[in-house]
Amino acid sequence: MSVAQRKDDHIAQCLKDPDVDRNQACFDQIRLVHRALPELDFDQVDTSITFLGKKLSFPFMLSSMTGGTSKETIKINQNLAKAAEECKVALAVGSQRVMFEDKKAEKSFRLREFAPSVPLIANLGAVQLNYGFGLKECQKAVEVLDADALFLHLNPLQEVIQKGGDRNFENLSDKIKSIRAKLEVPLMIKETGCGFSKADYQLLINCGIRYIDVAGRGGTSWSRIEHLCSKDDSNLGLDFQDWGLTTAESLQQAEPFRKQLFLIAGGGIRSGIDLAKAMSLGASMGSAALPFLKAALESKDAVVKLIEEYREQFKIALFLTGNKNVRMNDD
Ligand SMILES: Cc1cc2nc3c(=O)[nH]c(=O)nc-3n(C[C@H](O)[C@H](O)[C@H](O)COP(=O)(O)O)c2cc1C
C-alpha cells in the first residue's frame, strides 16, 4: 500500500469510529482554582503569546494530520491553513514522507500562500532517519511548506502494530542531535498519542531540543487506528489502544526540566478549558488534531468556529483563575 493510500485509510477510520478518541486524557479530574474575586476586567484579559517569533491570538496549534494527493487531503490542509491565518494560531502539517514517494503530494503542503503570517511546522517521522532519510529530506520538507520549524514525530507503538511498519528505533537520538545542529529552523519533537517520560526528556535535552509536543495518551489512539486499518485477525492494536502516559502525566514527568523546555500539550485537548488545565501543569501552549478533522473536511469557517470556541473558553478560564494574561512567551 502506498503512503498516500495509507494516510487516506487512516482518515476514513478516524471519521468512522468514535472510539478512536479515547477521551481519557484526565483533564476532567483536574479542577482549576476558582477566583470569586478575580480583580480583573474580562475585556482586558489578553490571551496572546509569541511563538517562533510570531504573535498568536492564544497559545494554540492545529496539530499534524495529513497531506497527500487526494482532493480531500488538499482541501483539509488548505482549510486548516486559512483558518489558522484568520484566527492567528499555529499549524503543523501531517507527515511529509508521502511527497518523497509521490512529488504530486507537494501541492498539499504548499500552504504559505493561505497562511502568510502564522507559524507553520513541517513534519517527518524520526524513524525515517534509520531508513535513508537525512538532512536533505528535512530541509526539503521545510522548504516546501516554507516552514518556521520542523517536527520529527515519534511513533514506536504505531510502527510495531502496523504490518510492515518501520521498527528500528536504534540510535535515533544521535541522528536527531545531528539534524538539530545543521537545520536552519528549530527542530521540534512530538509523540503521536503515547506521551513522554523523564528519560525521554533528558535524552532530547541532550540533543539540544527545546520544543516538545507531548501528544500524550487520552486522545487519538494510533494503535486502535492501525487495528481498524489492518486486514488480519490480530488483536494487538486493541490490546495496546490505551498504552502510554496521559498528557497530564507526560507534563508531570517534565517537571525537573521546566526551564529547559517549551512544552506543547497535545493529546486529548478537547476544549480551551483543557488547554488552561494543561498550562497549569507546565505546558506553554496546547495542540489538538482529531476534533478539527471533520471541520476541515467541511469548510474553513467550520474550523474557525471551533478554534474560536477554544479561544473563548480559554479566555474565560484565564479570567476565572485571576490571570490577566498568559505569562509564557517563547522568548
Ligand atoms: C487523522 C490524523 C492524522 C495524523 N497524522 C499525523 C502525522 O502524519 N504526523 C504526526 O506527527 N502526527 C499525526 N497525528 C497525530 C496528531 O498530530 C496528534 O499528536 C495526536 O492525534 C493527539 O492529538 P489529538 O488527541 O488531539 O488527536 C495524526 C492525528 C490524526 C487524528
The ligand as a Tripos MOL2 file, in Angstrom:
@<TRIPOS>MOLECULE
LIG
   31    33     1     0     0
SMALL
NO_CHARGES

@<TRIPOS>ATOM
      1 C1         -6.1120   11.8830   11.1530 C.3       1 LIG1
      2 C2         -4.8300   12.0870   11.9180 C.ar      1 LIG1
      3 C3         -3.6170   12.0080   11.2580 C.ar      1 LIG1
      4 C4         -2.4130   12.2040   11.9420 C.ar      1 LIG1
      5 N1         -1.2230   12.1950   11.2580 N.ar      1 LIG1
      6 C5         -0.0790   12.5400   11.9000 C.ar      1 LIG1
      7 C6          1.1340   12.6950   11.1820 C.ar      1 LIG1
      8 O1          1.1970   12.4890    9.9610 O.2       1 LIG1
      9 N2          2.2560   13.0730   11.8670 N.ar      1 LIG1
     10 C7          2.2260   13.3160   13.2170 C.ar      1 LIG1
     11 O2          3.2430   13.6970   13.7850 O.2       1 LIG1
     12 N3          1.0850   13.1350   13.9230 N.ar      1 LIG1
     13 C8         -0.0510   12.7820   13.3030 C.ar      1 LIG1
     14 N4         -1.2210   12.6570   14.0110 N.ar      1 LIG1
     15 C9         -1.1740   12.7960   15.4920 C.3       1 LIG1
     16 C10        -1.6080   14.1860   15.9530 C.3       1 LIG1
     17 O3         -0.7660   15.1830   15.4510 O.3       1 LIG1
     18 C11        -1.6630   14.3010   17.4890 C.3       1 LIG1
     19 O4         -0.3670   14.2710   18.0230 O.3       1 LIG1
     20 C12        -2.4830   13.2020   18.1370 C.3       1 LIG1
     21 O5         -3.5780   12.8500   17.3270 O.3       1 LIG1
     22 C13        -3.0070   13.6200   19.5020 C.3       1 LIG1
     23 O6         -3.8710   14.7040   19.3990 O.3       1 LIG1
     24 P1         -5.4880   14.5630   19.4200 P.3       1 LIG1
     25 O7         -5.8410   13.6860   20.5760 O.co2     1 LIG1
     26 O8         -5.9720   15.9570   19.5590 O.co2     1 LIG1
     27 O9         -5.8820   13.9460   18.0970 O.co2     1 LIG1
     28 C14        -2.4330   12.4510   13.3430 C.ar      1 LIG1
     29 C15        -3.6720   12.5090   14.0050 C.ar      1 LIG1
     30 C16        -4.8670   12.3370   13.3160 C.ar      1 LIG1
     31 C17        -6.1590   12.4140   14.0650 C.3       1 LIG1
@<TRIPOS>BOND
     1     1     2 1
     2     2     3 ar
     3     2    30 ar
     4     3     4 ar
     5     4     5 ar
     6     4    28 ar
     7     5     6 ar
     8     6     7 ar
     9     6    13 1
    10     7     8 2
    11     7     9 ar
    12     9    10 ar
    13    10    11 2
    14    10    12 ar
    15    12    13 ar
    16    13    14 ar
    17    14    15 1
    18    14    28 ar
    19    15    16 1
    20    16    17 1
    21    16    18 1
    22    18    19 1
    23    18    20 1
    24    20    21 1
    25    20    22 1
    26    22    23 1
    27    23    24 1
    28    24    25 2
    29    24    26 1
    30    24    27 1
    31    28    29 ar
    32    29    30 ar
    33    30    31 1
@<TRIPOS>SUBSTRUCTURE
     1 LIG1         1 GROUP 0 **** ****
